[in-house]
Amino acid sequence: MAIEIRLNGETASFEAPLTVLDLLARLELTPGKVAVERNLEIVPRSSYGETPVEQGDRFEIVHFVGGG
C-alpha cells in the first residue's frame, strides 16, 4: 500500500509500512547526519526506527553541514 507524505515541501509517495529510519534509507541519507521534523516536532534520533511514517505526515529533513 502506498502512502503520500509532504517531504521538505514536496509531495512524495512511498510503500508502507515505513519508519523514519526506513525513509532515510530510501532517501540514501545517513541518520547521524540529518535532523528530522515530523508534523512540526523534532524526532529524536534514538526513535527513528520506532517512529512510523503515516499517510499525510509532513516532514522536514535537514542535513548537517560542517565548515570553518
mmCIF file as Biopython writes it, N, C-alpha, C and O atoms, coordinates in Angstrom:
data_model
#
loop_
_atom_site.group_PDB
_atom_site.id
_atom_site.type_symbol
_atom_site.label_atom_id
_atom_site.label_alt_id
_atom_site.label_comp_id
_atom_site.label_asym_id
_atom_site.label_entity_id
_atom_site.label_seq_id
_atom_site.pdbx_PDB_ins_code
_atom_site.Cartn_x
_atom_site.Cartn_y
_atom_site.Cartn_z
_atom_site.occupancy
_atom_site.B_iso_or_equiv
_atom_site.auth_seq_id
_atom_site.auth_asym_id
_atom_site.pdbx_PDB_model_num
ATOM 1   N N  . MET A ? 1  ? 0.847  -1.181 0.000  1.0 0.0 1  A 1 
ATOM 2   C CA . MET A ? 1  ? 0.000  0.000  0.000  1.0 0.0 1  A 1 
ATOM 3   C C  . MET A ? 1  ? 0.893  1.245  0.000  1.0 0.0 1  A 1 
ATOM 4   O O  . MET A ? 1  ? 1.814  1.345  0.810  1.0 0.0 1  A 1 
ATOM 5   N N  . ALA A ? 2  ? 0.634  2.158  -0.872 1.0 0.0 2  A 1 
ATOM 6   C CA . ALA A ? 2  ? 1.405  3.403  -0.953 1.0 0.0 2  A 1 
ATOM 7   C C  . ALA A ? 2  ? 0.773  4.467  -0.056 1.0 0.0 2  A 1 
ATOM 8   O O  . ALA A ? 2  ? -0.448 4.554  0.072  1.0 0.0 2  A 1 
ATOM 9   N N  . ILE A ? 3  ? 1.644  5.274  0.561  1.0 0.0 3  A 1 
ATOM 10  C CA . ILE A ? 3  ? 1.191  6.425  1.342  1.0 0.0 3  A 1 
ATOM 11  C C  . ILE A ? 3  ? 1.815  7.671  0.737  1.0 0.0 3  A 1 
ATOM 12  O O  . ILE A ? 3  ? 2.885  7.625  0.130  1.0 0.0 3  A 1 
ATOM 13  N N  . GLU A ? 4  ? 1.125  8.774  0.918  1.0 0.0 4  A 1 
ATOM 14  C CA . GLU A ? 4  ? 1.608  10.053 0.411  1.0 0.0 4  A 1 
ATOM 15  C C  . GLU A ? 4  ? 1.927  10.957 1.590  1.0 0.0 4  A 1 
ATOM 16  O O  . GLU A ? 4  ? 1.134  11.095 2.521  1.0 0.0 4  A 1 
ATOM 17  N N  . ILE A ? 5  ? 3.119  11.579 1.533  1.0 0.0 5  A 1 
ATOM 18  C CA . ILE A ? 5  ? 3.552  12.497 2.585  1.0 0.0 5  A 1 
ATOM 19  C C  . ILE A ? 5  ? 4.058  13.778 1.942  1.0 0.0 5  A 1 
ATOM 20  O O  . ILE A ? 5  ? 4.213  13.852 0.723  1.0 0.0 5  A 1 
ATOM 21  N N  . ARG A ? 6  ? 4.314  14.785 2.767  1.0 0.0 6  A 1 
ATOM 22  C CA . ARG A ? 6  ? 4.997  16.007 2.316  1.0 0.0 6  A 1 
ATOM 23  C C  . ARG A ? 6  ? 6.417  15.911 2.840  1.0 0.0 6  A 1 
ATOM 24  O O  . ARG A ? 6  ? 6.635  15.695 4.033  1.0 0.0 6  A 1 
ATOM 25  N N  . LEU A ? 7  ? 7.379  16.070 1.950  1.0 0.0 7  A 1 
ATOM 26  C CA . LEU A ? 7  ? 8.786  15.948 2.298  1.0 0.0 7  A 1 
ATOM 27  C C  . LEU A ? 7  ? 9.502  17.197 1.838  1.0 0.0 7  A 1 
ATOM 28  O O  . LEU A ? 7  ? 9.687  17.414 0.641  1.0 0.0 7  A 1 
ATOM 29  N N  . ASN A ? 8  ? 9.912  18.032 2.809  1.0 0.0 8  A 1 
ATOM 30  C CA . ASN A ? 8  ? 10.549 19.318 2.509  1.0 0.0 8  A 1 
ATOM 31  C C  . ASN A ? 8  ? 9.722  20.124 1.512  1.0 0.0 8  A 1 
ATOM 32  O O  . ASN A ? 8  ? 10.252 20.709 0.568  1.0 0.0 8  A 1 
ATOM 33  N N  . GLY A ? 9  ? 8.407  20.140 1.746  1.0 0.0 9  A 1 
ATOM 34  C CA . GLY A ? 9  ? 7.507  20.952 0.946  1.0 0.0 9  A 1 
ATOM 35  C C  . GLY A ? 9  ? 7.012  20.312 -0.342 1.0 0.0 9  A 1 
ATOM 36  O O  . GLY A ? 9  ? 6.192  20.899 -1.048 1.0 0.0 9  A 1 
ATOM 37  N N  . GLU A ? 10 ? 7.502  19.111 -0.657 1.0 0.0 10 A 1 
ATOM 38  C CA . GLU A ? 10 ? 7.104  18.420 -1.887 1.0 0.0 10 A 1 
ATOM 39  C C  . GLU A ? 10 ? 6.288  17.177 -1.537 1.0 0.0 10 A 1 
ATOM 40  O O  . GLU A ? 10 ? 6.512  16.550 -0.501 1.0 0.0 10 A 1 
ATOM 41  N N  . THR A ? 11 ? 5.341  16.826 -2.407 1.0 0.0 11 A 1 
ATOM 42  C CA . THR A ? 11 ? 4.590  15.592 -2.223 1.0 0.0 11 A 1 
ATOM 43  C C  . THR A ? 11 ? 5.457  14.417 -2.642 1.0 0.0 11 A 1 
ATOM 44  O O  . THR A ? 11 ? 6.118  14.462 -3.679 1.0 0.0 11 A 1 
ATOM 45  N N  . ALA A ? 12 ? 5.452  13.359 -1.826 1.0 0.0 12 A 1 
ATOM 46  C CA . ALA A ? 12 ? 6.220  12.153 -2.126 1.0 0.0 12 A 1 
ATOM 47  C C  . ALA A ? 12 ? 5.380  10.933 -1.756 1.0 0.0 12 A 1 
ATOM 48  O O  . ALA A ? 12 ? 4.558  10.983 -0.841 1.0 0.0 12 A 1 
ATOM 49  N N  . SER A ? 13 ? 5.601  9.846  -2.479 1.0 0.0 13 A 1 
ATOM 50  C CA . SER A ? 13 ? 4.856  8.617  -2.252 1.0 0.0 13 A 1 
ATOM 51  C C  . SER A ? 13 ? 5.836  7.482  -1.959 1.0 0.0 13 A 1 
ATOM 52  O O  . SER A ? 13 ? 6.870  7.357  -2.616 1.0 0.0 13 A 1 
ATOM 53  N N  . PHE A ? 14 ? 5.497  6.650  -0.958 1.0 0.0 14 A 1 
ATOM 54  C CA . PHE A ? 14 ? 6.338  5.529  -0.550 1.0 0.0 14 A 1 
ATOM 55  C C  . PHE A ? 14 ? 5.451  4.342  -0.222 1.0 0.0 14 A 1 
ATOM 56  O O  . PHE A ? 14 ? 4.277  4.500  0.115  1.0 0.0 14 A 1 
ATOM 57  N N  . GLU A ? 15 ? 6.023  3.159  -0.323 1.0 0.0 15 A 1 
ATOM 58  C CA . GLU A ? 15 ? 5.319  1.950  0.069  1.0 0.0 15 A 1 
ATOM 59  C C  . GLU A ? 15 ? 5.349  1.816  1.591  1.0 0.0 15 A 1 
ATOM 60  O O  . GLU A ? 15 ? 6.394  2.005  2.213  1.0 0.0 15 A 1 
ATOM 61  N N  . ALA A ? 16 ? 4.217  1.496  2.181  1.0 0.0 16 A 1 
ATOM 62  C CA . ALA A ? 16 ? 4.099  1.298  3.624  1.0 0.0 16 A 1 
ATOM 63  C C  . ALA A ? 16 ? 4.154  -0.203 3.915  1.0 0.0 16 A 1 
ATOM 64  O O  . ALA A ? 16 ? 3.902  -0.999 3.010  1.0 0.0 16 A 1 
ATOM 65  N N  . PRO A ? 17 ? 4.472  -0.613 5.130  1.0 0.0 17 A 1 
ATOM 66  C CA . PRO A ? 17 ? 4.794  0.204  6.298  1.0 0.0 17 A 1 
ATOM 67  C C  . PRO A ? 17 ? 6.203  0.776  6.206  1.0 0.0 17 A 1 
ATOM 68  O O  . PRO A ? 17 ? 7.069  0.251  5.505  1.0 0.0 17 A 1 
ATOM 69  N N  . LEU A ? 18 ? 6.402  1.872  6.939  1.0 0.0 18 A 1 
ATOM 70  C CA . LEU A ? 18 ? 7.637  2.621  6.836  1.0 0.0 18 A 1 
ATOM 71  C C  . LEU A ? 18 ? 7.894  3.334  8.156  1.0 0.0 18 A 1 
ATOM 72  O O  . LEU A ? 18 ? 6.975  3.899  8.750  1.0 0.0 18 A 1 
ATOM 73  N N  . THR A ? 19 ? 9.146  3.308  8.615  1.0 0.0 19 A 1 
ATOM 74  C CA . THR A ? 19 ? 9.549  4.095  9.779  1.0 0.0 19 A 1 
ATOM 75  C C  . THR A ? 19 ? 10.420 5.250  9.280  1.0 0.0 19 A 1 
ATOM 76  O O  . THR A ? 19 ? 10.796 5.291  8.109  1.0 0.0 19 A 1 
ATOM 77  N N  . VAL A ? 20 ? 10.732 6.169  10.162 1.0 0.0 20 A 1 
ATOM 78  C CA . VAL A ? 20 ? 11.628 7.270  9.799  1.0 0.0 20 A 1 
ATOM 79  C C  . VAL A ? 20 ? 12.975 6.711  9.346  1.0 0.0 20 A 1 
ATOM 80  O O  . VAL A ? 20 ? 13.553 7.210  8.380  1.0 0.0 20 A 1 
ATOM 81  N N  . LEU A ? 21 ? 13.482 5.691  10.024 1.0 0.0 21 A 1 
ATOM 82  C CA . LEU A ? 21 ? 14.754 5.077  9.642  1.0 0.0 21 A 1 
ATOM 83  C C  . LEU A ? 21 ? 14.671 4.493  8.231  1.0 0.0 21 A 1 
ATOM 84  O O  . LEU A ? 21 ? 15.604 4.642  7.441  1.0 0.0 21 A 1 
ATOM 85  N N  . ASP A ? 22 ? 13.553 3.827  7.912  1.0 0.0 22 A 1 
ATOM 86  C CA . ASP A ? 22 ? 13.342 3.286  6.559  1.0 0.0 22 A 1 
ATOM 87  C C  . ASP A ? 22 ? 13.307 4.413  5.533  1.0 0.0 22 A 1 
ATOM 88  O O  . ASP A ? 22 ? 13.890 4.299  4.455  1.0 0.0 22 A 1 
ATOM 89  N N  . LEU A ? 23 ? 12.622 5.498  5.873  1.0 0.0 23 A 1 
ATOM 90  C CA . LEU A ? 23 ? 12.518 6.644  4.971  1.0 0.0 23 A 1 
ATOM 91  C C  . LEU A ? 23 ? 13.896 7.205  4.661  1.0 0.0 23 A 1 
ATOM 92  O O  . LEU A ? 23 ? 14.207 7.491  3.504  1.0 0.0 23 A 1 
ATOM 93  N N  . LEU A ? 24 ? 14.718 7.364  5.682  1.0 0.0 24 A 1 
ATOM 94  C CA . LEU A ? 24 ? 16.071 7.884  5.468  1.0 0.0 24 A 1 
ATOM 95  C C  . LEU A ? 24 ? 16.880 6.941  4.572  1.0 0.0 24 A 1 
ATOM 96  O O  . LEU A ? 24 ? 17.638 7.394  3.714  1.0 0.0 24 A 1 
ATOM 97  N N  . ALA A ? 25 ? 16.716 5.643  4.770  1.0 0.0 25 A 1 
ATOM 98  C CA . ALA A ? 25 ? 17.425 4.668  3.928  1.0 0.0 25 A 1 
ATOM 99  C C  . ALA A ? 25 ? 16.982 4.789  2.478  1.0 0.0 25 A 1 
ATOM 100 O O  . ALA A ? 25 ? 17.816 4.748  1.573  1.0 0.0 25 A 1 
ATOM 101 N N  . ARG A ? 26 ? 15.689 4.938  2.245  1.0 0.0 26 A 1 
ATOM 102 C CA . ARG A ? 26 ? 15.180 5.071  0.873  1.0 0.0 26 A 1 
ATOM 103 C C  . ARG A ? 26 ? 15.649 6.363  0.217  1.0 0.0 26 A 1 
ATOM 104 O O  . ARG A ? 26 ? 15.784 6.440  -1.004 1.0 0.0 26 A 1 
ATOM 105 N N  . LEU A ? 27 ? 15.893 7.368  1.036  1.0 0.0 27 A 1 
ATOM 106 C CA . LEU A ? 27 ? 16.396 8.644  0.517  1.0 0.0 27 A 1 
ATOM 107 C C  . LEU A ? 27 ? 17.925 8.664  0.466  1.0 0.0 27 A 1 
ATOM 108 O O  . LEU A ? 27 ? 18.526 9.659  0.061  1.0 0.0 27 A 1 
ATOM 109 N N  . GLU A ? 28 ? 18.550 7.556  0.879  1.0 0.0 28 A 1 
ATOM 110 C CA . GLU A ? 28 ? 20.004 7.412  0.902  1.0 0.0 28 A 1 
ATOM 111 C C  . GLU A ? 28 ? 20.672 8.480  1.766  1.0 0.0 28 A 1 
ATOM 112 O O  . GLU A ? 28 ? 21.682 9.072  1.386  1.0 0.0 28 A 1 
ATOM 113 N N  . LEU A ? 29 ? 20.072 8.709  2.950  1.0 0.0 29 A 1 
ATOM 114 C CA . LEU A ? 29 ? 20.599 9.677  3.909  1.0 0.0 29 A 1 
ATOM 115 C C  . LEU A ? 29 ? 21.138 8.942  5.131  1.0 0.0 29 A 1 
ATOM 116 O O  . LEU A ? 29 ? 20.560 7.947  5.567  1.0 0.0 29 A 1 
ATOM 117 N N  . THR A ? 30 ? 22.233 9.428  5.673  1.0 0.0 30 A 1 
ATOM 118 C CA . THR A ? 30 ? 22.840 8.862  6.876  1.0 0.0 30 A 1 
ATOM 119 C C  . THR A ? 30 ? 22.120 9.425  8.104  1.0 0.0 30 A 1 
ATOM 120 O O  . THR A ? 30 ? 22.118 10.639 8.307  1.0 0.0 30 A 1 
ATOM 121 N N  . PRO A ? 31 ? 21.510 8.568  8.924  1.0 0.0 31 A 1 
ATOM 122 C CA . PRO A ? 31 ? 20.733 9.051  10.076 1.0 0.0 31 A 1 
ATOM 123 C C  . PRO A ? 31 ? 21.508 9.980  11.008 1.0 0.0 31 A 1 
ATOM 124 O O  . PRO A ? 31 ? 20.918 10.897 11.580 1.0 0.0 31 A 1 
ATOM 125 N N  . GLY A ? 32 ? 22.803 9.767  11.175 1.0 0.0 32 A 1 
ATOM 126 C CA . GLY A ? 32 ? 23.587 10.595 12.080 1.0 0.0 32 A 1 
ATOM 127 C C  . GLY A ? 32 ? 23.927 11.967 11.536 1.0 0.0 32 A 1 
ATOM 128 O O  . GLY A ? 32 ? 24.482 12.799 12.253 1.0 0.0 32 A 1 
ATOM 129 N N  . LYS A ? 33 ? 23.600 12.216 10.271 1.0 0.0 33 A 1 
ATOM 130 C CA . LYS A ? 33 ? 23.961 13.489 9.645  1.0 0.0 33 A 1 
ATOM 131 C C  . LYS A ? 33 ? 22.756 14.331 9.260  1.0 0.0 33 A 1 
ATOM 132 O O  . LYS A ? 33 ? 22.876 15.279 8.484  1.0 0.0 33 A 1 
ATOM 133 N N  . VAL A ? 34 ? 21.588 13.982 9.806  1.0 0.0 34 A 1 
ATOM 134 C CA . VAL A ? 34 ? 20.381 14.750 9.497  1.0 0.0 34 A 1 
ATOM 135 C C  . VAL A ? 34 ? 19.578 14.998 10.769 1.0 0.0 34 A 1 
ATOM 136 O O  . VAL A ? 34 ? 19.747 14.304 11.771 1.0 0.0 34 A 1 
ATOM 137 N N  . ALA A ? 35 ? 18.710 15.989 10.712 1.0 0.0 35 A 1 
ATOM 138 C CA . ALA A ? 35 ? 17.697 16.218 11.738 1.0 0.0 35 A 1 
ATOM 139 C C  . ALA A ? 35 ? 16.351 16.056 11.050 1.0 0.0 35 A 1 
ATOM 140 O O  . ALA A ? 35 ? 16.163 16.504 9.919  1.0 0.0 35 A 1 
ATOM 141 N N  . VAL A ? 36 ? 15.416 15.411 11.740 1.0 0.0 36 A 1 
ATOM 142 C CA . VAL A ? 36 ? 14.111 15.120 11.154 1.0 0.0 36 A 1 
ATOM 143 C C  . VAL A ? 36 ? 13.021 15.764 11.997 1.0 0.0 36 A 1 
ATOM 144 O O  . VAL A ? 36 ? 12.967 15.594 13.215 1.0 0.0 36 A 1 
ATOM 145 N N  . GLU A ? 37 ? 12.157 16.505 11.321 1.0 0.0 37 A 1 
ATOM 146 C CA . GLU A ? 37 ? 10.972 17.076 11.957 1.0 0.0 37 A 1 
ATOM 147 C C  . GLU A ? 37 ? 9.764  16.413 11.321 1.0 0.0 37 A 1 
ATOM 148 O O  . GLU A ? 37 ? 9.636  16.380 10.097 1.0 0.0 37 A 1 
ATOM 149 N N  . ARG A ? 38 ? 8.882  15.888 12.152 1.0 0.0 38 A 1 
ATOM 150 C CA . ARG A ? 38 ? 7.648  15.236 11.681 1.0 0.0 38 A 1 
ATOM 151 C C  . ARG A ? 38 ? 6.467  15.975 12.276 1.0 0.0 38 A 1 
ATOM 152 O O  . ARG A ? 38 ? 6.312  16.039 13.496 1.0 0.0 38 A 1 
ATOM 153 N N  . ASN A ? 39 ? 5.646  16.526 11.420 1.0 0.0 39 A 1 
ATOM 154 C CA . ASN A ? 39 ? 4.444  17.242 11.864 1.0 0.0 39 A 1 
ATOM 155 C C  . ASN A ? 39 ? 4.778  18.290 12.928 1.0 0.0 39 A 1 
ATOM 156 O O  . ASN A ? 39 ? 4.117  18.386 13.962 1.0 0.0 39 A 1 
ATOM 157 N N  . LEU A ? 40 ? 5.827  19.074 12.641 1.0 0.0 40 A 1 
ATOM 158 C CA . LEU A ? 40 ? 6.280  20.196 13.465 1.0 0.0 40 A 1 
ATOM 159 C C  . LEU A ? 40 ? 6.926  19.795 14.786 1.0 0.0 40 A 1 
ATOM 160 O O  . LEU A ? 40 ? 7.092  20.639 15.667 1.0 0.0 40 A 1 
ATOM 161 N N  . GLU A ? 41 ? 7.299  18.509 14.946 1.0 0.0 41 A 1 
ATOM 162 C CA . GLU A ? 41 ? 8.002  18.058 16.149 1.0 0.0 41 A 1 
ATOM 163 C C  . GLU A ? 41 ? 9.282  17.350 15.748 1.0 0.0 41 A 1 
ATOM 164 O O  . GLU A ? 41 ? 9.285  16.534 14.827 1.0 0.0 41 A 1 
ATOM 165 N N  . ILE A ? 42 ? 10.369 17.664 16.441 1.0 0.0 42 A 1 
ATOM 166 C CA . ILE A ? 42 ? 11.646 17.008 16.180 1.0 0.0 42 A 1 
ATOM 167 C C  . ILE A ? 42 ? 11.550 15.542 16.590 1.0 0.0 42 A 1 
ATOM 168 O O  . ILE A ? 42 ? 11.057 15.226 17.673 1.0 0.0 42 A 1 
ATOM 169 N N  . VAL A ? 43 ? 12.018 14.655 15.729 1.0 0.0 43 A 1 
ATOM 170 C CA . VAL A ? 43 ? 12.054 13.226 16.043 1.0 0.0 43 A 1 
ATOM 171 C C  . VAL A ? 43 ? 13.431 12.922 16.634 1.0 0.0 43 A 1 
ATOM 172 O O  . VAL A ? 43 ? 14.441 13.136 15.963 1.0 0.0 43 A 1 
ATOM 173 N N  . PRO A ? 44 ? 13.495 12.430 17.874 1.0 0.0 44 A 1 
ATOM 174 C CA . PRO A ? 44 ? 14.789 12.081 18.446 1.0 0.0 44 A 1 
ATOM 175 C C  . PRO A ? 44 ? 15.457 10.979 17.624 1.0 0.0 44 A 1 
ATOM 176 O O  . PRO A ? 44 ? 14.801 10.022 17.212 1.0 0.0 44 A 1 
ATOM 177 N N  . ARG A ? 45 ? 16.744 11.114 17.393 1.0 0.0 45 A 1 
ATOM 178 C CA . ARG A ? 45 ? 17.473 10.126 16.593 1.0 0.0 45 A 1 
ATOM 179 C C  . ARG A ? 45 ? 17.288 8.718  17.162 1.0 0.0 45 A 1 
ATOM 180 O O  . ARG A ? 45 ? 17.224 7.748  16.406 1.0 0.0 45 A 1 
ATOM 181 N N  . SER A ? 46 ? 17.202 8.600  18.487 1.0 0.0 46 A 1 
ATOM 182 C CA . SER A ? 46 ? 17.047 7.293  19.131 1.0 0.0 46 A 1 
ATOM 183 C C  . SER A ? 46 ? 15.720 6.618  18.798 1.0 0.0 46 A 1 
ATOM 184 O O  . SER A ? 46 ? 15.577 5.415  19.017 1.0 0.0 46 A 1 
ATOM 185 N N  . SER A ? 47 ? 14.742 7.364  18.271 1.0 0.0 47 A 1 
ATOM 186 C CA . SER A ? 47 ? 13.454 6.750  17.942 1.0 0.0 47 A 1 
ATOM 187 C C  . SER A ? 47 ? 13.159 6.706  16.444 1.0 0.0 47 A 1 
ATOM 188 O O  . SER A ? 47 ? 12.019 6.456  16.052 1.0 0.0 47 A 1 
ATOM 189 N N  . TYR A ? 48 ? 14.163 6.942  15.602 1.0 0.0 48 A 1 
ATOM 190 C CA . TYR A ? 48 ? 13.947 6.852  14.151 1.0 0.0 48 A 1 
ATOM 191 C C  . TYR A ? 48 ? 13.374 5.493  13.748 1.0 0.0 48 A 1 
ATOM 192 O O  . TYR A ? 48 ? 12.482 5.424  12.902 1.0 0.0 48 A 1 
ATOM 193 N N  . GLY A ? 49 ? 13.881 4.411  14.349 1.0 0.0 49 A 1 
ATOM 194 C CA . GLY A ? 49 ? 13.433 3.070  13.983 1.0 0.0 49 A 1 
ATOM 195 C C  . GLY A ? 49 ? 12.066 2.697  14.506 1.0 0.0 49 A 1 
ATOM 196 O O  . GLY A ? 49 ? 11.488 1.697  14.080 1.0 0.0 49 A 1 
ATOM 197 N N  . GLU A ? 50 ? 11.536 3.498  15.435 1.0 0.0 50 A 1 
ATOM 198 C CA . GLU A ? 50 ? 10.237 3.209  16.055 1.0 0.0 50 A 1 
ATOM 199 C C  . GLU A ? 50 ? 9.143  4.167  15.605 1.0 0.0 50 A 1 
ATOM 200 O O  . GLU A ? 50 ? 7.962  3.922  15.850 1.0 0.0 50 A 1 
ATOM 201 N N  . THR A ? 51 ? 9.528  5.253  14.952 1.0 0.0 51 A 1 
ATOM 202 C CA . THR A ? 51 ? 8.557  6.286  14.586 1.0 0.0 51 A 1 
ATOM 203 C C  . THR A ? 51 ? 7.976  5.977  13.212 1.0 0.0 51 A 1 
ATOM 204 O O  . THR A ? 51 ? 8.704  5.961  12.220 1.0 0.0 51 A 1 
ATOM 205 N N  . PRO A ? 52 ? 6.664  5.729  13.149 1.0 0.0 52 A 1 
ATOM 206 C CA . PRO A ? 52 ? 6.057  5.383  11.860 1.0 0.0 52 A 1 
ATOM 207 C C  . PRO A ? 52 ? 5.906  6.599  10.950 1.0 0.0 52 A 1 
ATOM 208 O O  . PRO A ? 52 ? 5.759  7.733  11.408 1.0 0.0 52 A 1 
ATOM 209 N N  . VAL A ? 53 ? 5.945  6.331  9.678  1.0 0.0 53 A 1 
ATOM 210 C CA . VAL A ? 53 ? 5.616  7.325  8.659  1.0 0.0 53 A 1 
ATOM 211 C C  . VAL A ? 53 ? 4.193  6.993  8.229  1.0 0.0 53 A 1 
ATOM 212 O O  . VAL A ? 53 ? 3.922  5.882  7.772  1.0 0.0 53 A 1 
ATOM 213 N N  . GLU A ? 54 ? 3.286  7.954  8.373  1.0 0.0 54 A 1 
ATOM 214 C CA . GLU A ? 54 ? 1.871  7.697  8.114  1.0 0.0 54 A 1 
ATOM 215 C C  . GLU A ? 54 ? 1.321  8.633  7.049  1.0 0.0 54 A 1 
ATOM 216 O O  . GLU A ? 54 ? 1.863  9.711  6.805  1.0 0.0 54 A 1 
ATOM 217 N N  . GLN A ? 55 ? 0.253  8.207  6.429  1.0 0.0 55 A 1 
ATOM 218 C CA . GLN A ? 55 ? -0.418 8.981  5.391  1.0 0.0 55 A 1 
ATOM 219 C C  . GLN A ? 55 ? -0.626 10.421 5.851  1.0 0.0 55 A 1 
ATOM 220 O O  . GLN A ? 55 ? -1.166 10.665 6.930  1.0 0.0 55 A 1 
ATOM 221 N N  . GLY A ? 56 ? -0.189 11.375 5.021  1.0 0.0 56 A 1 
ATOM 222 C CA . GLY A ? 56 ? -0.415 12.785 5.306  1.0 0.0 56 A 1 
ATOM 223 C C  . GLY A ? 56 ? 0.621  13.441 6.201  1.0 0.0 56 A 1 
ATOM 224 O O  . GLY A ? 56 ? 0.555  14.649 6.429  1.0 0.0 56 A 1 
ATOM 225 N N  . ASP A ? 57 ? 1.589  12.668 6.720  1.0 0.0 57 A 1 
ATOM 226 C CA . ASP A ? 57 ? 2.633  13.266 7.560  1.0 0.0 57 A 1 
ATOM 227 C C  . ASP A ? 57 ? 3.383  14.335 6.773  1.0 0.0 57 A 1 
ATOM 228 O O  . ASP A ? 57 ? 3.491  14.272 5.549  1.0 0.0 57 A 1 
ATOM 229 N N  . ARG A ? 58 ? 3.902  15.325 7.514  1.0 0.0 58 A 1 
ATOM 230 C CA . ARG A ? 58 ? 4.724  16.386 6.918  1.0 0.0 58 A 1 
ATOM 231 C C  . ARG A ? 58 ? 6.105  16.320 7.533  1.0 0.0 58 A 1 
ATOM 232 O O  . ARG A ? 58 ? 6.255  16.431 8.750  1.0 0.0 58 A 1 
ATOM 233 N N  . PHE A ? 59 ? 7.114  16.140 6.697  1.0 0.0 59 A 1 
ATOM 234 C CA . PHE A ? 59 ? 8.491  16.003 7.148  1.0 0.0 59 A 1 
ATOM 235 C C  . PHE A ? 59 ? 9.353  17.127 6.614  1.0 0.0 59 A 1 
ATOM 236 O O  . PHE A ? 59 ? 9.199  17.570 5.476  1.0 0.0 59 A 1 
ATOM 237 N N  . GLU A ? 60 ? 10.260 17.576 7.456  1.0 0.0 60 A 1 
ATOM 238 C CA . GLU A ? 60 ? 11.358 18.452 7.047  1.0 0.0 60 A 1 
ATOM 239 C C  . GLU A ? 60 ? 12.615 17.708 7.480  1.0 0.0 60 A 1 
ATOM 240 O O  . GLU A ? 60 ? 12.759 17.340 8.646  1.0 0.0 60 A 1 
ATOM 241 N N  . ILE A ? 61 ? 13.514 17.491 6.540  1.0 0.0 61 A 1 
ATOM 242 C CA . ILE A ? 61 ? 14.777 16.813 6.835  1.0 0.0 61 A 1 
ATOM 243 C C  . ILE A ? 61 ? 15.897 17.767 6.466  1.0 0.0 61 A 1 
ATOM 244 O O  . ILE A ? 61 ? 15.974 18.264 5.343  1.0 0.0 61 A 1 
ATOM 245 N N  . VAL A ? 62 ? 16.774 18.013 7.453  1.0 0.0 62 A 1 
ATOM 246 C CA . VAL A ? 62 ? 17.861 18.968 7.282  1.0 0.0 62 A 1 
ATOM 247 C C  . VAL A ? 62 ? 19.186 18.233 7.423  1.0 0.0 62 A 1 
ATOM 248 O O  . VAL A ? 62 ? 19.373 17.451 8.355  1.0 0.0 62 A 1 
ATOM 249 N N  . HIS A ? 63 ? 20.117 18.489 6.483  1.0 0.0 63 A 1 
ATOM 250 C CA . HIS A ? 63 ? 21.457 17.905 6.525  1.0 0.0 63 A 1 
ATOM 251 C C  . HIS A ? 63 ? 22.360 18.795 7.356  1.0 0.0 63 A 1 
ATOM 252 O O  . HIS A ? 63 ? 22.289 20.020 7.267  1.0 0.0 63 A 1 
ATOM 253 N N  . PHE A ? 64 ? 23.219 18.172 8.170  1.0 0.0 64 A 1 
ATOM 254 C CA . PHE A ? 64 ? 24.248 18.927 8.883  1.0 0.0 64 A 1 
ATOM 255 C C  . PHE A ? 64 ? 25.395 19.190 7.927  1.0 0.0 64 A 1 
ATOM 256 O O  . PHE A ? 64 ? 25.818 18.300 7.190  1.0 0.0 64 A 1 
ATOM 257 N N  . VAL A ? 65 ? 25.894 20.409 7.942  1.0 0.0 65 A 1 
ATOM 258 C CA . VAL A ? 65 ? 26.992 20.794 7.076  1.0 0.0 65 A 1 
ATOM 259 C C  . VAL A ? 65 ? 28.105 21.387 7.931  1.0 0.0 65 A 1 
ATOM 260 O O  . VAL A ? 65 ? 27.872 22.294 8.731  1.0 0.0 65 A 1 
ATOM 261 N N  . GLY A ? 66 ? 29.310 20.868 7.756  1.0 0.0 66 A 1 
ATOM 262 C CA . GLY A ? 66 ? 30.443 21.378 8.508  1.0 0.0 66 A 1 
ATOM 263 C C  . GLY A ? 66 ? 31.154 22.461 7.712  1.0 0.0 66 A 1 
ATOM 264 O O  . GLY A ? 66 ? 30.991 22.564 6.496  1.0 0.0 66 A 1 
ATOM 265 N N  . GLY A ? 67 ? 31.917 23.239 8.386  1.0 0.0 67 A 1 
ATOM 266 C CA . GLY A ? 67 ? 32.666 24.289 7.705  1.0 0.0 67 A 1 
ATOM 267 C C  . GLY A ? 67 ? 33.471 25.100 8.711  1.0 0.0 67 A 1 
ATOM 268 O O  . GLY A ? 67 ? 33.406 24.877 9.921  1.0 0.0 67 A 1 
ATOM 269 N N  . GLY A ? 68 ? 34.209 26.020 8.185  1.0 0.0 68 A 1 
ATOM 270 C CA . GLY A ? 68 ? 35.043 26.780 9.099  1.0 0.0 68 A 1 
ATOM 271 C C  . GLY A ? 68 ? 35.100 28.228 8.772  1.0 0.0 68 A 1 
ATOM 272 O O  . GLY A ? 68 ? 35.771 28.992 9.465  1.0 0.0 68 A 1 
#
